[in-house]
Amino acid sequence: GADLKLTIDVSLQMAASQALRAAGEAHNADAGVALVMEPSTGHLLAAATWTPENSQTKTNGFNPLAMMRYEPGSTFKILTLAKAMDIGVMQSDEAIHCSGSITVSGKQIRCSHGQHGTVDPRSGISKSCNVASVLWAQKIGRRAFTSFFEAAGLMDKPQVGLPGELTGTYVKNDPAERLQLANFGFGQALSVTPVALCAAYNAVANGGVYVPPQLIAEVGGNQEPVEEGRRLFSDTVSAEILDFMVSTIEEESGTGHSLRLPGYVLGGKTGTAQKLNRDWRDDRRQYVANFVGYVPGNQPRATVLVMIDNPKGPQYYGGQVAGPVFKAIAQSLIRKYNIPKQK
């Protein structure tokens, strides 16, 4: 019966909820989540969810924050690259060649943005190259990569106090391990909850140190301690990854260049994951549009994750659907923290 105080910031929660609802309704989506997390503490400053008014899940108490698993898609490429660089199998200036596709175990994996030619890690992130992320994953190896999933909390229940929390999942005895590893590289073949995924991205903003997510600030007037963090990447690698993510927005060739805010440095990564349609009678493709970003991009005060489930219509890419929600939340963060212009 003790009073609870949450980590939620009311102004950020309102901004995230409003922007998320606008995007969900505009794209006739099935559900949406927008999270804002403080890098050093794991505190959830905003935890907004949206489902349509006529949705059956709304009456069933479904909360997608921790009760929904989804494939993260191309946003996951930043974690793939960070792991590859941290263990020394990929260098920040090491280039690969992208011919537009790569064949793994007889299956062709295409780049959705065409042939990129010579790609280094910076351009691989900013242009969202699937071929590059497959090669990064292959350099890591399946055992090391799946061990990283565990270390980054992706397979754990978020344990933030919400009912019905789920663990992440992947097929541990997949007979096509080489193909599975390739898919891991660009955020497919594994499913995670939004809260757990945001906490993993938060480690990049926190100098490579993962801090578990936290929603409860006080119980009965007693402050809840911040859980001890664990290092996932070196601070040097984290700084380089942040720089690559800034290029996604700041460079004209970046997939998030439409999200710029004049005078401010933002970092981010778009993601679009195709969902497995289990209804053989319905041949329509379904997607999850994602965006993860940092405000400011060079010295983050906050990590922002946006997920829009199954947008319907001509627009379904992460930058088109989830990106504007990130931009609106970034503007609220700039006002809240009185962040000065940087350029």
Secondary structure, DSSP 8 states (H G I E B T S, - for coil): ---EEES--HHHHHHHHHHHHHHHHHTT-SEEEEEEE-TTT-BEEEEEEE--TT-HHHHTT--HHHH--B--GGGGHHHHHHHHHHTTSS-TT--EEE-SEEEETTEEEE-TT---EEE-HHHHHHTT-HHHHHHHHHHH-HHHHHHHHHHTTTTS---SS-TT----EE-TT-S-HHHHHHHHHTT-SEEB-HHHHHHHHHHHHTTTEE---B-EEEETTEE------EESS-HHHHHHHHHHHHHHHHSTTSTTGGG--TT---EEEEEEEE-----TT-----EEEEEEEEESSSS-SEEEEEEEES--SS--SHHHHTHHHHHHHHHHHHHHTT-----
